[in-house]
């Protein structure tokens, strides 16, 4: 599935593994190619891709470099939110060609009503793309007992560079916080309440199902990145070569199966009754099993290789780290 044309835009060197952010030239290419707008409606300047086409891009970019693919995944995935605001608010947020929404899936704040606004305090971890995002989303407990999501402007948050995990170093996955921040009611939203752009079927896919498709697609791409770099950097013995080829073959087979499921999902998304009838638990189980397969095969190949796979001057070593980290993501469990 890899698109060789994408690789021409993103040349990987070892500086990426010591960086906290994506190279500026990569960001400019992402903006130019509208990769953060894969799932944004055309009326807002987006590409409005169907689910399968978008997932292929997520796989392809992750197969070039894990940090690149992960930043695009999270940035593009937030395009889903364009249907969760009223049209005027969505235009204000997403029309900018460099509009990027970063956020955290955890509930880390409290909100209470203050006349026509909400006063919000909180801290949220693991916000990918914090270095270049113009907007931030977070989940909070509201004083009416509900949990809702909030959109903040960049100047409303304080960002802390606290990424200590051993992979995806260049993703600017940082903590952010707000302190007595006033937010207009129109910037409060819910994942399951679509308010605009009803003609774009992707917005009707249940959010967590959409997120699982995106996450597993990035993991598949990172596994490809690992295998490809192993084959390029190691003089493989027959057993290792056979296993890496088997892994790649299995990955391609599972990829096609996933894309077929995604295609059916997108087709049904045009019909509100059909999309709601889909068994979400069955999808979650299927994706969890695929995650486990990728993790196990990656670890097995790692064990088959010599001690050089632990050498930090090998691209394959860093690709291995990326796979191991994302295989632990809570959305894929």
Secondary structure, DSSP 8 states (H G I E B T S, - for coil): ---HHHHTT----GGGGG-SS--HHHHHHHHHHTGGGTTS-GGGT-----HHHHHHHHHHHHHH-HHHHHHHHHHHHGGGGGGSS-HHHHHHHH-STT--EEEEEEEEEEEEEETTEEEEEEEEEEETTTTT-SEEEEEEEETTS-EEEEEEEGGG-EEE----SSS-GGG--EEEEEEEEEEEGGGEE-TT---S-TT-GGGGS-HHHHHHHHHHHHHHHHHHHHHHHHHHH----HHHHHHHHHHHHHHHHHHHHHHHHHHHHHHHHTSHHHHHHS-HHHHHHHHHHHHHHHHHHHHHHHHHS-GGGG-TT-HHHHHHHHHHHHTT-GGG-
